[in-house]
Amino acid sequence: MDAANESSEGVPFILLGLTTSPGQRRPLFVLFLFLYVAGILGNGLIVAAIQASPVLQAPMYFLLAHLSFADLCFTSSVTVPKMLANLLSYDHSISLAGCLTQMYFFFALGVTESCLLAAMAYDRYVAIWHPLHYATRMSQAVCMALVGTAWLVSHIHSLLHILLMARLSFCASHQVPHFFCDLLIFTEGAAVVVTPFLLILASFGAIAAAVLRLPSASGRLQAVSTCGSHLAVVGLFYGTVITVYFQPTSQYKAEQGCVATVMYTIVTPC
């Protein structure tokens, strides 16, 4: 087993990427470079604006600032830089250490975003169902606890997963039909994506029931407008994640999986 580990450590993984056609690489590079810069600038401006403005100190904006910061870290350090480099290079190799590092931040930041989306759904639930008690139920201490739990749990979970993966021996093909290392991500999805998603569904179900009980159409419209953008992000994020990791293996197609992965790794954080 030790010999197998030693031999596998010296063999790099090969990221096959989004396309094998040389003519498609430069247009894809320009497109994803634009999305990369837009994501960094957009999320950076959101974080800076919320931190600098005394008006934007409500719990909703506090959670949004941490979500944008997680998206900023995710976009700038996880998958996009390596993908951009591979689109202009013929060397698509990545070492085992580099692969594990990439996967660590992918898991940690992805799970953090998932937990923060659940916290934001809970925030909207409290705002609509218990508006008179909103200040106490979403106090600064509660918000800090939600955000701290999201960051702490995600990084501990990711660290344990990577430490266990580092003990494995990869003896089969080292070609990865993707633009980043996604080894054993299905187990992560089953463990840490389903729970926040169910909490979000429960929160939005309660929100929908509260909206239907409102007497006026204008009140219902205002309540829905406060959740519209969050619901769109949740739908795009979890919809593409489910498409990639929660469908039968016999029906999975690598090309469609890459397109769906682009949506939740690049488009959604932007």
Secondary structure, DSSP 8 states (H G I E B T S, - for coil): -HHHHHHHHTS-EEE--S---HHHHHHHHHHHHHHHHHHHHHHHHHHHHHHH-TT--SHHHHHHHHHHHHHHHHHHHTSHHHHHHHHH-S--EE-HHHHHHHHHHHHHHHHHHHHHHHHHHHHHHHHHH-GGGHHHHT-HHHHHHHHHHHHHHHHHHHHHHHHHHTT----S--EESSSS--TTHHHHIIIIIHHHHHHHHHHHHHHHHHHHH-SSHHHHHHHHHHHHHHHHHHHHHHHHHHHHHSS-GGG--HHHHHHHHHIIIIITT-
